[in-house]
């Protein structure tokens, strides 16, 4: 598998927009199943599934238009995080961490 494909799959799994879209449409399925008995009872119950599809579509469009894309980590931030980890390791292995301040 090429490296670019692996990176794209990893980025997609971290994309909250995709997870939100899956959640929206996963909730639509039981809602549509709940509409079936109601459609048999009411005359204008055919509006329920249309309303559900419309709401799911509008919500999905909103998620993709206004949702944030995952940002790649900044190399400077990553370097600072590594430095902090090293400093925490040094301090945790020292008997008296205050002697480092002298």
C-alpha positions, 0 to 999 in steps of 0.5 A, a space after each residue: 500500500 502506498 504511503 499516501 494512501 495510508 496517510 489519507 486513510 489516517 486523516 479520514 479516520 480523524 476527520 470529525 465531519 465524516 464521523 458526524 455524517 455517519 452518525 447522522 445517517 445512522 440515526 436516520 435508519 431507526 427513525 425511518 423504521 419508526 415511521 413505517 407504522 405511523 404511515 399506516 395510521 395517518 393519511 399525511 404521514 408520508 411527510 415524516 420520511 421526507 422531513 427526516 431525509 430533509 433534516 439529515 441532508 441539511 445537517 450533513 451539508 452544515 457539517 461539511 460546510 462549517 465543520 473544521 478539517 483536521 489540521 496536520 500537527 505543526 512541527 514546532 509544536 511537536 518539537 516543543 512537546 518532545 522537549 517537555 517530555 524530556 524535561 519531565 523525565 529528567 525531573 521525575 528521575 531526579 531526587 531533588 528537582 529544585 536543585 536544577 533551578 540553582 
